[in-house]
Amino acid sequence: MRVRPRWISIFAPVVLLLYSGALFAASTVEPADRLDQPWWAERHEAVLKQIKEQPVDLILMGDSINHGWEGAGKEVFDKYYKNRNTVNMGFSGDRTEHVLWRLDHGEVDGIQPKVVSLMIGTNNCSANTAEEIGEGIIAVVKKLREKLPQTKVLLLAIFPREEKPGETRDKLAKASEIASAVADGDMVHYLDIGSVFLSEDGTLTKEVMPDALHPNAHGYALWAAAVEQKLAELLGEPVPPEGFRVLFNGKDLRGWKGLVGDPRSRAKMSEKVLAKRQEKADALMHEHWKVEDGVIVFDGKGENLCTERDYGDFEFIVDWKIQEKADSGIYLRGSPQVQIWDAGLNPEGSGGLWNNQNNPNKPDKCADKPLGEWNRFHIIMVGEKVSVYLNDELVVNNVTLENYWERDKPIYPTGSIELQNHGDKLWFKNIFVKEL
């Protein structure tokens, strides 16, 4: 009888274990496709087409939770990301290995976005350990850094799931903690916003994520608000106060439009006529409103500059500067106005609701800084009432804003915010809004 050498008996299991470990690496770090699913292949092709057809500054990358910006999160997406050259690369059901495959197959080729916001890993939860998930996330970040060396990565901790705290949440939290080690505070930043979705006792309520996994519209609003400061910073935009979002990115006039008539005349225009008039107004706007060194500069010619979106109840912050004898203002809901002017000629100062006839139209005090220095308005509008802080001084306290255009009617429920002019050179910067 042939005797097998003893060393084979001892070492064979070890050799097999080592060989298996090399052959069967964790699925989280091995690129894998889902091309057997037609919708997935079509979405991948659509992304490849999109990045060739539009500029890309921001990528939202991940699974169904990012994919949902096109569903429950659509309205919030339009407010926060529509004017940021954003591409949504969220694919429902994706795991880390699927994102790795997509990165290897063209989804970031030939582009140089400023930021990738990444959240991935929740779909790995059932098949992988926390350690494997963490390593998979790190592999995705490293792949992004390899493919996009000039792009900053905002790595989000995996969002909490399931109604109550438990093993699943603990596993995902551990995976996120492991992945956070890849953040260097320079090109890779880590942010855990999970607490914004939870009640005080840690419950994930249906009012935020009805299925205890995917945000509804309110959940997406919480998400966008929680990352806005960090995202603005990484995009190189002015950083808003907490709870506010950027209205002027410091680089161009995306999100703004030229003025067409007034609310009364616009309401009478057909959609076709309004679109044609808007095209002409936008061309005029770009002739006279420019961005210079992070500041909106008006040359003294042309019409008001208007937000593309309409607003109802809101808080609005803007820094402004004028020269001698200048006259300007801020239209609220398309109506005049919170006054800006030369306090040397108008000792009552700026901030009053100048066009009011039956309610106070002057500020309670003059809080203007000397000409040529920057001033800051913090304007709060709720219903018909307006309060104005000028340089941190309350100058208008809960005063009704009258309807200048139709004196027999209350102020319109919604409308654009406008930077108004009277033919003087003007400067504006640090423009933020918070909808109430």
C-alpha positions as CSV (number, residue, x, y, z in Angstrom):
1,M,0.0,0.0,0.0
2,R,1.3,3.4,-0.9
3,V,1.5,5.8,2.0
4,R,0.8,9.5,1.5
5,P,3.5,11.7,3.0
6,R,2.6,13.1,6.4
7,W,3.4,16.7,5.3
8,I,0.7,16.5,2.7
9,S,-1.9,15.7,5.3
10,I,-0.8,18.5,7.6
11,F,-0.4,21.3,5.0
12,A,-3.0,20.4,2.4
13,P,-5.8,22.1,4.2
14,V,-3.7,25.2,4.7
15,V,-2.6,25.3,1.1
16,L,-6.3,24.9,0.0
17,L,-7.3,27.7,2.4
18,L,-4.7,30.1,1.0
19,Y,-5.5,29.1,-2.6
20,S,-9.2,29.6,-2.0
21,G,-8.6,33.0,-0.4
22,A,-6.7,34.1,-3.4
23,L,-9.2,32.7,-5.9
24,F,-12.3,33.8,-4.1
25,A,-11.8,37.3,-3.0
26,A,-14.7,39.1,-1.4
27,S,-17.4,39.8,-4.0
28,T,-17.5,43.5,-2.9
29,V,-14.1,44.3,-4.5
30,E,-14.5,42.2,-7.7
31,P,-16.2,44.2,-10.5
32,A,-19.4,42.6,-11.7
33,D,-22.1,43.7,-14.2
34,R,-25.8,43.2,-14.3
35,L,-26.1,43.3,-18.1
36,D,-28.6,40.4,-18.0
37,Q,-31.1,43.0,-16.8
38,P,-32.1,45.1,-19.9
39,W,-33.1,48.3,-17.9
40,W,-29.6,48.2,-16.2
41,A,-27.8,48.0,-19.5
42,E,-30.0,50.7,-21.0
43,R,-29.3,53.0,-18.0
44,H,-25.6,52.4,-18.3
45,E,-25.7,53.4,-22.0
46,A,-27.8,56.4,-21.1
47,V,-25.1,57.6,-18.7
48,L,-22.4,57.1,-21.3
49,K,-24.4,59.3,-23.7
50,Q,-25.2,61.9,-21.1
51,I,-21.6,62.6,-20.0
52,K,-20.7,63.2,-23.7
53,E,-23.6,65.6,-24.3
54,Q,-23.4,67.9,-21.2
55,P,-20.8,69.4,-18.9
56,V,-20.5,67.4,-15.6
57,D,-19.6,69.1,-12.4
58,L,-21.3,66.9,-9.9
59,I,-22.0,63.1,-9.9
60,L,-24.5,61.4,-7.5
61,M,-23.3,57.8,-7.5
62,G,-24.7,54.8,-5.8
63,D,-27.8,52.5,-5.7
64,S,-31.5,53.0,-5.6
65,I,-31.3,55.6,-2.9
66,N,-29.5,57.9,-5.3
67,H,-31.5,56.6,-8.2
68,G,-34.5,58.0,-6.3
69,W,-33.5,61.6,-7.0
70,E,-35.4,61.0,-10.3
71,G,-38.5,59.8,-8.4
72,A,-39.5,60.9,-5.0
73,G,-36.6,63.3,-4.8
74,K,-37.2,65.0,-8.2
75,E,-38.5,68.3,-6.8
76,V,-35.7,68.5,-4.3
77,F,-33.2,67.6,-7.0
78,D,-34.4,70.4,-9.2
79,K,-34.0,72.9,-6.4
80,Y,-30.5,71.8,-5.3
81,Y,-28.8,70.1,-8.3
82,K,-30.5,71.0,-11.6
83,N,-28.2,74.1,-12.1
84,R,-25.1,72.3,-10.9
85,N,-24.4,70.3,-14.1
86,T,-25.3,67.1,-12.2
87,V,-25.4,63.5,-13.5
88,N,-27.3,60.9,-11.5
89,M,-25.4,57.6,-11.5
90,G,-27.6,55.8,-9.0
91,F,-28.7,52.4,-10.2
92,S,-31.3,50.5,-8.2
93,G,-30.1,47.3,-6.6
94,D,-26.4,48.0,-7.2
95,R,-23.7,46.8,-4.8
96,T,-20.1,48.0,-4.6
97,E,-19.0,45.4,-7.2
98,H,-21.5,46.8,-9.7
99,V,-20.2,50.4,-9.2
100,L,-16.7,49.1,-9.8
101,W,-17.7,47.6,-13.1
102,R,-19.4,50.8,-14.2
103,L,-16.3,52.8,-13.4
104,D,-14.3,50.3,-15.4
105,H,-16.6,50.6,-18.4
106,G,-16.7,54.3,-19.2
107,E,-19.0,56.1,-16.8
108,V,-16.4,58.6,-15.8
109,D,-14.2,58.5,-18.9
110,G,-13.4,61.8,-20.6
111,I,-14.9,64.0,-17.9
112,Q,-13.5,65.9,-15.0
113,P,-16.3,66.6,-12.5
114,K,-15.6,68.7,-9.4
115,V,-17.3,66.4,-7.0
116,V,-18.6,62.8,-6.8
117,S,-21.1,62.3,-4.0
118,L,-21.0,58.6,-3.2
119,M,-23.2,56.4,-1.1
120,I,-23.1,52.6,-1.7
121,G,-23.2,49.4,0.3
122,T,-26.7,48.9,1.7
123,N,-27.4,46.2,-0.9
124,N,-24.3,44.2,0.1
125,C,-25.7,43.8,3.6
126,S,-27.3,40.4,3.2
127,A,-24.4,38.7,1.5
128,N,-21.3,40.3,3.0
129,T,-19.7,41.1,6.3
130,A,-19.2,44.7,7.6
131,E,-15.5,44.3,6.8
132,E,-16.2,43.2,3.3
133,I,-18.6,46.0,2.7
134,G,-16.2,48.5,4.1
135,E,-13.4,47.2,1.8
136,G,-15.8,47.4,-1.2
137,I,-16.6,51.0,-0.5
138,I,-12.9,51.8,-0.2
139,A,-12.3,50.0,-3.5
140,V,-14.8,52.3,-5.1
141,V,-13.3,55.4,-3.7
142,K,-9.8,54.3,-4.8
143,K,-11.1,53.6,-8.3
144,L,-12.7,57.1,-8.4
145,R,-9.4,58.6,-7.3
146,E,-7.5,56.6,-10.0
147,K,-10.0,57.6,-12.7
148,L,-10.6,61.1,-11.6
149,P,-7.5,62.4,-9.8
150,Q,-8.7,66.1,-9.8
151,T,-12.1,65.2,-8.5
152,K,-13.1,65.4,-4.8
153,V,-15.1,62.6,-3.3
154,L,-17.8,63.2,-0.7
155,L,-18.3,59.7,0.8
156,L,-21.5,59.4,2.7
157,A,-22.1,56.9,5.5
158,I,-24.7,54.3,4.5
159,F,-28.1,55.6,5.6
160,P,-29.8,53.8,8.5
161,R,-32.5,51.3,7.4
162,E,-35.2,49.3,9.2
163,E,-37.6,50.9,11.6
164,K,-35.6,50.2,14.8
165,P,-31.9,49.9,15.7
166,G,-30.6,46.4,15.3
167,E,-28.0,44.1,13.8
168,T,-28.5,45.4,10.2
169,R,-28.0,49.0,11.2
170,D,-25.0,48.0,13.3
171,K,-23.4,46.1,10.4
172,L,-23.9,49.1,8.0
173,A,-22.6,51.5,10.6
174,K,-19.5,49.4,11.1
175,A,-19.0,49.1,7.4
176,S,-19.2,52.9,7.1
177,E,-16.7,53.4,9.9
178,I,-14.3,51.0,8.2
179,A,-14.7,52.9,4.9
180,S,-14.2,56.3,6.5
181,A,-10.5,55.5,6.9
182,V,-10.1,56.3,3.2
183,A,-11.0,59.9,3.8
184,D,-8.0,62.3,3.9
185,G,-9.8,65.6,4.4
186,D,-8.4,66.9,1.2
187,M,-9.6,64.9,-1.9
188,V,-11.8,62.5,0.0
189,H,-14.3,63.8,2.7
190,Y,-16.5,61.6,4.9
191,L,-19.9,62.7,6.2
192,D,-22.4,60.8,8.3
193,I,-25.8,62.4,8.1
194,G,-27.8,59.4,9.2
195,S,-29.1,61.1,12.4
196,V,-31.2,63.6,10.4
197,F,-33.5,60.8,9.3
198,L,-34.1,59.4,12.9
199,S,-36.3,60.4,15.7
200,E,-34.8,60.9,19.2
201,D,-35.2,57.2,20.1
202,G,-33.6,56.1,16.9
203,T,-36.8,55.2,15.1
204,L,-36.8,55.5,11.3
205,T,-40.3,56.8,10.7
206,K,-42.6,56.4,7.7
207,E,-42.7,60.2,7.4
208,V,-39.1,60.0,6.2
209,M,-38.6,56.6,4.7
210,P,-42.0,54.8,4.2
211,D,-40.4,51.4,3.6
212,A,-37.6,52.0,6.1
213,L,-35.0,52.1,3.3
214,H,-35.9,54.7,0.6
215,P,-36.5,58.4,1.4
216,N,-39.7,60.1,0.4
217,A,-39.7,63.7,-0.8
218,H,-39.3,64.9,2.8
219,G,-36.4,62.5,3.3
220,Y,-34.7,63.8,0.2
221,A,-35.1,67.4,1.4
222,L,-33.5,66.4,4.7
223,W,-30.6,64.8,2.8
224,A,-30.0,67.7,0.5
225,A,-30.1,70.2,3.3
226,A,-27.7,68.2,5.5
227,V,-25.0,68.0,2.8
228,E,-25.4,71.4,1.2
229,Q,-22.7,73.2,3.2
230,K,-20.1,70.5,2.6
231,L,-21.1,70.1,-1.1
232,A,-20.9,73.9,-1.7
233,E,-17.4,73.9,-0.2
234,L,-16.2,71.0,-2.3
235,L,-17.7,72.6,-5.5
236,G,-15.9,75.8,-4.8
237,E,-19.1,77.7,-4.2
238,P,-19.9,80.2,-1.4
239,V,-20.8,78.2,1.7
240,P,-24.4,78.9,2.9
241,P,-25.4,79.2,6.5
242,E,-26.9,76.0,8.0
243,G,-30.3,75.2,6.5
244,F,-29.8,77.5,3.5
245,R,-28.9,76.6,-0.1
246,V,-26.8,78.4,-2.7
247,L,-28.6,80.7,-5.1
248,F,-25.4,82.1,-6.7
249,N,-22.5,79.7,-7.3
250,G,-19.9,82.5,-7.5
251,K,-19.0,81.5,-11.1
252,D,-21.9,82.1,-13.5
253,L,-25.6,83.0,-13.6
254,R,-27.1,79.5,-13.7
255,G,-30.4,79.6,-11.8
256,W,-31.1,83.2,-12.8
257,K,-33.0,84.8,-15.7
258,G,-33.8,88.1,-17.3
259,L,-36.9,90.1,-16.4
260,V,-40.0,89.8,-18.6
261,G,-42.6,92.4,-17.7
262,D,-44.3,92.2,-14.4
263,P,-46.6,89.6,-12.8
264,R,-49.7,91.0,-14.3
265,S,-48.4,91.2,-17.9
266,R,-46.7,87.7,-17.7
267,A,-50.0,86.2,-16.6
268,K,-51.7,87.4,-19.8
269,M,-49.0,86.0,-22.1
270,S,-49.3,82.7,-23.9
271,E,-46.7,80.1,-23.2
272,K,-45.2,80.6,-26.6
273,V,-45.1,84.4,-26.3
274,L,-43.6,84.2,-22.8
275,A,-40.9,81.8,-24.0
276,K,-39.9,84.1,-26.8
277,R,-39.8,87.2,-24.5
278,Q,-37.8,85.2,-22.0
279,E,-35.2,84.3,-24.6
280,K,-34.7,88.0,-25.4
281,A,-34.6,89.0,-21.7
282,D,-32.0,86.4,-21.0
283,A,-29.8,87.7,-23.8
284,L,-30.1,91.2,-22.4
285,M,-29.3,89.9,-18.9
286,H,-26.1,88.4,-20.1
287,E,-25.0,91.7,-21.6
288,H,-25.3,93.6,-18.4
289,W,-25.1,91.2,-15.5
290,K,-21.6,89.6,-15.2
291,V,-19.7,87.5,-12.7
292,E,-16.3,88.9,-11.7
293,D,-14.2,87.4,-9.0
294,G,-17.1,85.6,-7.4
295,V,-19.4,88.7,-7.5
296,I,-22.4,89.6,-9.6
297,V,-21.7,92.9,-11.2
298,F,-24.4,95.1,-12.9
299,D,-23.1,97.7,-15.4
300,G,-26.0,100.1,-14.9
301,K,-28.0,99.1,-18.1
302,G,-30.8,96.7,-18.6
303,E,-33.4,95.1,-16.4
304,N,-33.7,93.3,-13.1
305,L,-32.0,89.9,-12.5
306,C,-34.5,87.3,-11.4
307,T,-34.4,83.8,-9.9
308,E,-35.5,81.1,-12.2
309,R,-37.6,79.6,-9.4
310,D,-40.6,81.1,-7.7
311,Y,-40.7,81.3,-3.9
312,G,-43.5,81.6,-1.3
313,D,-42.4,81.7,2.3
314,F,-38.6,81.9,2.7
315,E,-35.5,83.4,4.2
316,F,-33.1,85.2,1.9
317,I,-29.6,86.3,2.4
318,V,-27.6,88.6,0.1
319,D,-24.5,90.8,0.4
320,W,-24.7,94.0,-1.6
321,K,-22.6,97.0,-2.3
322,I,-23.4,100.3,-4.0
323,Q,-21.7,103.5,-5.1
324,E,-22.6,107.2,-4.4
325,K,-26.2,108.1,-5.3
326,A,-27.1,104.5,-6.3
327,D,-30.6,103.2,-5.9
328,S,-31.5,99.5,-5.9
329,G,-33.6,97.0,-4.1
330,I,-34.8,93.4,-3.6
331,Y,-38.1,92.4,-5.1
332,L,-40.0,89.7,-3.2
333,R,-42.4,87.4,-5.1
334,G,-41.8,89.6,-8.1
335,S,-43.0,92.8,-6.3
336,P,-41.1,95.8,-5.0
337,Q,-39.3,96.1,-2.7
338,V,-36.8,96.0,0.1
339,Q,-35.0,99.3,-0.5
340,I,-31.3,99.8,-1.2
341,W,-29.9,103.3,-1.6
342,D,-27.3,105.8,-0.6
343,A,-27.8,106.5,3.1
344,G,-25.9,109.8,2.7
345,L,-28.8,111.1,0.6
346,N,-31.5,109.1,2.4
347,P,-30.7,109.2,6.1
348,E,-33.4,106.7,7.1
349,G,-31.2,104.1,5.4
350,S,-31.9,100.9,3.5
351,G,-34.2,98.0,4.2
352,G,-37.6,99.7,4.2
353,L,-40.6,98.4,2.2
354,W,-40.4,101.6,0.2
355,N,-43.5,101.1,-2.0
356,N,-45.9,100.5,0.8
357,Q,-48.7,103.1,1.1
358,N,-50.8,101.9,4.0
359,N,-48.2,100.1,6.0
360,P,-44.8,101.3,7.2
361,N,-42.4,101.9,4.4
362,K,-39.3,103.1,6.2
363,P,-36.8,101.1,8.3
364,D,-36.8,101.5,12.1
365,K,-33.2,102.6,12.1
366,C,-30.3,103.2,9.7
367,A,-27.9,100.3,9.7
368,D,-26.1,100.9,6.4
369,K,-22.3,100.7,6.2
370,P,-20.3,103.4,4.5
371,L,-20.5,103.5,0.7
372,G,-18.2,101.0,-1.0
373,E,-18.4,98.5,1.9
374,W,-20.4,95.3,1.8
375,N,-23.8,95.2,3.5
376,R,-25.9,92.0,4.3
377,F,-29.6,91.6,4.1
378,H,-31.3,88.8,5.9
379,I,-34.9,88.9,4.7
380,I,-37.7,86.7,6.1
381,M,-41.1,86.5,4.3
382,V,-44.0,84.5,5.7
383,G,-47.4,85.1,4.2
384,E,-47.7,88.9,3.7
385,K,-45.3,89.7,6.4
386,V,-41.7,90.7,5.9
387,S,-38.9,91.2,8.4
388,V,-35.5,92.6,7.4
389,Y,-32.1,92.4,9.2
390,L,-29.5,94.8,7.8
391,N,-26.0,94.0,9.0
392,D,-27.5,92.0,11.9
393,E,-29.8,94.9,12.9
394,L,-33.5,94.4,12.8
395,V,-34.7,97.3,10.7
396,V,-38.2,96.0,9.6
397,N,-40.2,93.9,12.0
398,N,-43.1,91.8,10.6
399,V,-44.5,94.4,8.3
400,T,-47.1,93.7,5.5
401,L,-45.7,94.0,2.0
402,E,-48.4,95.5,-0.2
403,N,-49.0,94.5,-3.8
404,Y,-47.5,97.3,-5.8
405,W,-48.9,95.9,-9.1
406,E,-52.5,95.4,-8.0
407,R,-53.1,97.7,-5.0
408,D,-56.5,96.1,-4.3
409,K,-55.1,92.7,-3.9
410,P,-52.7,91.1,-1.3
411,I,-49.2,90.3,-2.3
412,Y,-48.9,87.3,-4.6
413,P,-48.5,83.9,-2.9
414,T,-45.4,83.0,-4.9
415,G,-43.0,84.8,-7.3
416,S,-39.3,85.3,-8.1
417,I,-36.8,87.1,-6.1
418,E,-35.3,90.0,-8.1
419,L,-32.1,92.1,-7.8
420,Q,-33.5,95.5,-8.9
421,N,-31.7,98.4,-10.5
422,H,-32.3,102.0,-11.3
423,G,-29.4,102.4,-13.8
424,D,-26.5,102.4,-11.3
425,K,-23.6,100.0,-11.0
426,L,-24.2,97.4,-8.4
427,W,-22.5,94.4,-6.7
428,F,-24.0,91.3,-5.1
429,K,-22.6,88.1,-3.7
430,N,-23.2,85.4,-1.1
431,I,-26.8,84.8,-2.1
432,F,-28.6,82.0,-0.2
433,V,-32.2,81.0,0.3
434,K,-34.1,78.7,2.8
435,E,-37.7,77.8,2.0
436,L,-40.0,77.7,5.0
